């Protein structure tokens, strides 16, 4: 199947509606009936501010980057982005054309 690898990057401590933003994002994608998504904590990174966020610095706990990723059809990508735009969230994302599918049984 042809579609998109859609990645959102945020800080672990970011929250929306009282939930960690990455959890909220996965829950919203599930409500929309998307086929799946995953969240990954990075060990280090920096963003547009230039500040380094590194899991090795105990005083920066909760500030590590988190990636939430999806492999989506064009239609599902558009539905998710439209839904998120309505929330007016300051989310950074990357969308890359991708081929995806399943191998083997089940």
ZIZI-V838227 format. One record per residue. N is the residue number from 1. RES is the residue in one letter. PSI is psi in degrees with one decimal (* if undefined). OMEGA is omega as a letter, one per 20 degrees, with the letter a starting at -180 (999 if undefined). NEAR is the number of other C-alpha atoms within 10 Angstrom. Layout:
n = <N | N>
res = <RES | RES>
psi = <PSI | PSI>
omega = <OMEGA | OMEGA>
near = <NEAR | NEAR>
This chain:
n = <1 | 2 | 3 | 4 | 5 | 6 | 7 | 8 | 9 | 10 | 11 | 12 | 13 | 14 | 15 | 16 | 17 | 18 | 19 | 20 | 21 | 22 | 23 | 24 | 25 | 26 | 27 | 28 | 29 | 30 | 31 | 32 | 33 | 34 | 35 | 36 | 37 | 38 | 39 | 40 | 41 | 42 | 43 | 44 | 45 | 46 | 47 | 48 | 49 | 50 | 51 | 52 | 53 | 54 | 55 | 56 | 57 | 58 | 59 | 60 | 61 | 62 | 63 | 64 | 65 | 66 | 67 | 68 | 69 | 70 | 71 | 72 | 73 | 74 | 75 | 76 | 77 | 78 | 79 | 80 | 81 | 82 | 83 | 84 | 85 | 86 | 87 | 88 | 89 | 90 | 91 | 92 | 93 | 94 | 95 | 96 | 97 | 98 | 99 | 100 | 101 | 102 | 103 | 104 | 105 | 106>
res = <X | X | X | X | X | X | X | X | X | X | X | X | X | X | X | X | X | X | X | X | X | X | X | X | X | X | X | X | X | X | X | X | X | X | X | X | X | X | X | X | X | X | X | X | X | X | X | X | X | X | X | X | X | X | X | X | X | X | X | X | X | X | X | X | X | X | X | X | X | X | X | X | X | X | X | X | X | X | X | X | X | X | X | X | X | X | X | X | X | X | X | X | X | X | X | X | X | X | X | X | X | X | X | X | X | X>
psi = <142.4 | 142.0 | -137.9 | 142.0 | 112.3 | 122.4 | 133.1 | 139.9 | 131.2 | 173.6 | 145.3 | -34.8 | -8.8 | 139.8 | 155.1 | 127.8 | 40.6 | 5.1 | 154.1 | 136.6 | -38.3 | -37.9 | -44.0 | -43.7 | -44.8 | -40.9 | -41.4 | -40.9 | -40.1 | -43.0 | -34.5 | -5.8 | 22.5 | 154.5 | -12.6 | 163.4 | 163.4 | 150.8 | 139.2 | 133.8 | 130.3 | 156.6 | -19.4 | 159.0 | 169.8 | 154.1 | -157.2 | -24.7 | -18.3 | -6.2 | 132.2 | 130.9 | 117.9 | 129.2 | -19.0 | -20.5 | 105.6 | -36.2 | -13.3 | 18.6 | 134.1 | -5.1 | 4.9 | 150.6 | 146.4 | 135.3 | 135.1 | 123.7 | 149.6 | 148.6 | 112.7 | 150.7 | 165.1 | -42.3 | -46.7 | -37.9 | -47.1 | -42.3 | -44.1 | -48.3 | -39.4 | -43.5 | -43.8 | -34.7 | -35.0 | -23.8 | -13.2 | 41.8 | 143.4 | 74.5 | 132.8 | 134.3 | 160.2 | 133.4 | 124.5 | 128.6 | 139.2 | 152.9 | 132.9 | 159.5 | -169.2 | 146.6 | 151.3 | -170.3 | 165.8 | *>
omega = <r | a | a | r | a | a | r | a | a | r | a | a | a | a | r | a | r | a | r | a | a | r | r | a | r | r | r | r | r | r | r | r | r | a | r | r | a | r | a | r | r | r | r | r | r | a | a | r | a | a | r | r | a | a | a | r | a | a | r | a | r | a | r | r | r | r | r | a | r | r | a | r | r | a | a | r | a | r | a | a | r | r | a | r | r | r | r | r | r | a | r | r | r | r | a | r | a | r | r | a | r | r | r | a | a | 999>
near = <11 | 13 | 18 | 21 | 18 | 20 | 18 | 17 | 20 | 21 | 21 | 20 | 15 | 15 | 14 | 13 | 7 | 8 | 12 | 14 | 21 | 26 | 16 | 15 | 20 | 19 | 13 | 15 | 20 | 13 | 9 | 13 | 11 | 18 | 12 | 12 | 17 | 14 | 17 | 13 | 16 | 16 | 12 | 15 | 16 | 13 | 13 | 5 | 6 | 8 | 9 | 14 | 20 | 19 | 18 | 11 | 11 | 8 | 9 | 12 | 13 | 15 | 19 | 23 | 23 | 23 | 18 | 20 | 21 | 21 | 26 | 25 | 20 | 12 | 10 | 19 | 19 | 12 | 15 | 18 | 13 | 11 | 14 | 16 | 12 | 8 | 10 | 8 | 10 | 9 | 11 | 10 | 14 | 11 | 16 | 11 | 14 | 14 | 13 | 14 | 7 | 7 | 6 | 4 | 4 | 4>
